Amino acid sequence: MVETYSVRSYAWLYGKPFTKGSGFVSSHSLSENTITLPDGTRAHWIGDPAAEKVLLFFHGGGYLLYPGQGHFQLLHETLRAAEQQGTQLAVLFLSYDISLQAPYPRQLQQASALLKYTLTVLRREPENIFLTGDSAGGNLAIALLSHILHPHPQIEAIHVPTKLGGAALLSPWVTFNTSSGSMRSNQYSDVLNVAALEKWATLFKGLATSDQYMEPLSAPEDWWQGLPTREVLVIAGGDELFVDDIQNFADQLSSVHKEVILETVPREAHDHLVMEFFLKEGRTRQREIFEKWLCRALRK
């Protein structure tokens, strides 16, 4: 569980901000450069910026932790899988402000700004843009879809003329309520624990009142009418705390959006497709599902 990890473990997994020319990206000879938006938001290209198709990636970590080695290893494997299928894909990795730097809704404003940049400056067509986020990053991806549908009162609206190419929600954090059955039944099988989740949620919310952008499970079903993306992949680990809430969210989404695929993977924990690299395990079923789905979506 999270609280049993040592400080050294966290330093490996979520040690420091993304820095140009260091760490995993440079060690694997990946093309990388940093862009800075007018409001100071930074994002990092991984792969060839000239690629027609772009994956906007939002990392997990409870909005409190910086991205870890596992995120970059996952993206490296994802780019390699796409290349093997003959598709040119690049990643724009959002370096959003963590909650200790700025609470909600700053992270949503940054995600929206990055999507607007991709549409208007990079001039990518919506169908060539894909959203992916793990854990808190999945929460942010959902919030961005909500913002497109229902502009947040504190954030500039964004116009997306046609549907995005797809969205992959990897063990998304969909509610701050910790009363679901799986929060208890999986308390000894997951990498997370309730105490940590409650602390992270409090830091993220700051003085804000809970709403549908930060807790999408609380949104009414008709909130998702006209969802601005094609297919949505939702992945949950059967052994994770979030599994009941993720399944409930996917059910709500699928009631108004036909293109929702829910994959619940038995005997895998929260965000296992990222954690596999930290735990030095073999390829997880979660990663296999994500890579196959993305490669198929890229060919559409």
N, C-alpha and C positions, 0 to 999 in steps of 0.2 A: 504494500500500500504506500501511498505518497509520503506519509509522514515518517516511514521507516527508511526512506532513502537518505543517504549521507549527503553532506554538502558537496563532497567531491563528485558524487553521482550527478547532482544537479548541475554542477559546473560543466560536466561533459554533455549532459542532455540539453540544458537551457542556460548556457554559460554567459553569453555576452551578445551585444548587438551585432548584426551583420556588418562586417567591415570589408572594404574593398581589398581584393588581392590576398586575403588570408583564409585559413581554414580549409574546409572541404572543397569549396569551389576551385581554388587555385590548385589544390593537391590533385584534383581530377582533371585538370586542364580544360575546365569548362569556360566558355566565353562568358564574361560577366562585366557589366558596367552599371553605374548608378545614375538614376535620374532624380532630380529634385523638383517638385511641383511648386507653384507660386506660394503656397501656404507653408512651405518647409517640409512637407511630407516627402519621404524618400521611398523609392522602390528600386529593385535590382533586377536587371536582366540576367537570366540564366539560360544560356543557349544563344542562338543567332537572332538578334533583334529584327532582322529582315524577314523572318519566318511569317508566313501568311496567318497562321493560327497562333493565338496567344492564350495561355492559361494564367489567369489572375489567381495567385495563391495567397491565402490568409492562414497564417500559422496558429497553432494552438498553444496552450500554456496558461489557461485561466485568465487571460488578459493581463497576467502579472509577470510572466516569464518570457524571456527572449527566445527566438527560435533555436533549436538544437541541431546537432549533427544528423539526427535521424530524419529531420525534415529535408535536409539537403541530399541525403542519401536516397530518400524516397523520390525526390524530384529527378535526381540523376538517373535512377532506374526507369522512371517514367519517360524521360526524354529518349533514353536508349530504346525502350519498347516502341515508342512512336516512330523512331528512325528506322527500326527494323521492319516496320509496317509500311515504310516508304512515305511517311508523313513528316513534314517539317513543322516542328512545334517549338515555341520558346515560352519561357515562364517569366512573368513579371511578379516578383516576390515583394509584397507590401511590408514595409518596415513601419508598422503602426506604433503609435505611442502606447506604451504599457500603462496600466491603471495608476501606477505610482507617479507617472509623469502627467497624465491627464485622464480623468474619468470620462465615462459616457457623457455625450455621444461623440466625442472626438474621433474615436476609431471608425465609426460609421461615416463621419464626414470625410475621413481620409480614404476609405474604400470607395466612396462615391466619387471623390476627386480623381482617383486612379482610373476608374471606369470611364469617366468623362474624358480624361486625357487619352485613353486608348481609342475612344470613339472619334474624338475631334482633332487631336494632334497626330496620332499615329494613323488615323483614318482606317481603322480596321472595321469591317462590317460586323454587325452584332452576331451573325451566325458563325463567325470565326473567333468569337470570344467565349471562353469557358471559365466558370467560377469553380474554385475548389477551396475547401477549408476543412481543417481537422479540429475537433473539439471546440474551443472558443473561436477558432477560425471558421468553423462550420456555422457557429452562431452568427458571426459577422457576415458570412455569405448570405444567410437567410435574411438578416437585417437589411442588406443591400437590395435584395429582391423586394422586400417590403417597402423600402424607400422609393424604389422605382414605381411601385403600384400606388403608394400612399406617401407622398413626400413628407419627410419629417419636418415639423414646424421650425426646427432650429438649423436646418441644413438646406442648401440650395437644391431645388428639384433637378432631376436629370432626365433627359428625354432619350429613350431607346426606341428607335423607329420600328424595329422588328425584333423577333425573339432572339435571345442569346443562344449560342450553340449547345449549351448544356450546363448543368451544375452537379457537382459531386459533393455530398455532405458526409464527411467521414467522422463517425462518432460525434455528431453535433450536440452541443450543449443547448437544449431547447427550453429549459425552465430552471429557475433557481429553487423551486420547491423540492424538498428532499424526502417526501413522504411516500414515494412509489414503492411497490413491493420489491422491485429489484434493488433498491437502495439498501434493503435489509438482506435479501436472499443472496446477493453477490458481494456482500461486504468483505468477505475473506478471499474472493477470487479475482478482484480487480486491482488495478494500480492506483486507483483513486480512493478517497474516503470522504465521508460526509462533512467532517469538520473542516477539511481543507476547502471543499467546494463552497461552504457557507462563508468562509473568510474571503475567498476570492470574489464571490458575488458581491459582498459588501463593499470591497475596495473598488470594484468596477462601477457599481451604481453611484457611488459618491452620494450626493444629496438628491439625486434624481428619483422620481417615483417610477415604479415598475411600469412597463408598457409592452406593447406587442412587438416592438422592434428588438428589445433586449430579451424578451421571453416569448418566442413565437408560439409556444404551445398554448398560450393564453388567448391567442387571436381567434375570433369566430371563423367558421369555415369559409364564409363568403369573402373574408379578407383576402383570400388567395385567388379569387376569380381573376382570370386574365394573366396568370403568372407569366412573367416576361422571359421565359426560357423554354427551350425544348425539353428534352428528357432530364429528369432529376434522379440521380442515384443517391440512395440513402443507405449507409452501411452502419451496422451496429455489431458489437461483439456480444455473443450470448452470455458471457461471464461479466459484463460490465454493469456498473451502477446505473447508467443511463438507459439501458436497453428498453425498459417498459415505456419510458417517456419518448424515446426515439420512435418506437413502434406506434405509439399513439399519435405523434406528430405526422408520421408518414401516412397513417390512415386518414387524418384530417386533410392533408395535402391531396391525397389521391381521390378524395371525394369530389374535388372540383378540377383536378388536373390529371388527365388520363395517363400522362407519361411519367409516372413515378415508379421506380423500381426500389423495393426494400429488400436488402440482403442482411439477414441476421446470421452471423457465423458462430456455430457452436464451439465451445471450448477456446474462444479467443476473447481477450479483454479489451478495455477501452483503448482506442487508437492504436491497435496492435500493429498495424502496418507501418507506423512510425516507431513504436517501441521495439519491434523486432530487431532493429539495428543496434539499439542500446543493449538489448538482452542477448545479442549475438545469436539469434535464432535463424532458422531457415526462412524461406519465403512463406509468408502467411497467406492464408486463403483470402483475407481482406485485401492484400496488395494485388493478388491475382485477379480478383473481381474488379478492382479499381482500374488496373491497367487494361484489362480486356474491354471494359465499358468505354474507357476514354479512347482507345484505338478505334473502336467501332464508331463512336460519336464523331471522331475526327474525319472519318471517311464519308459521312453523310453530306 
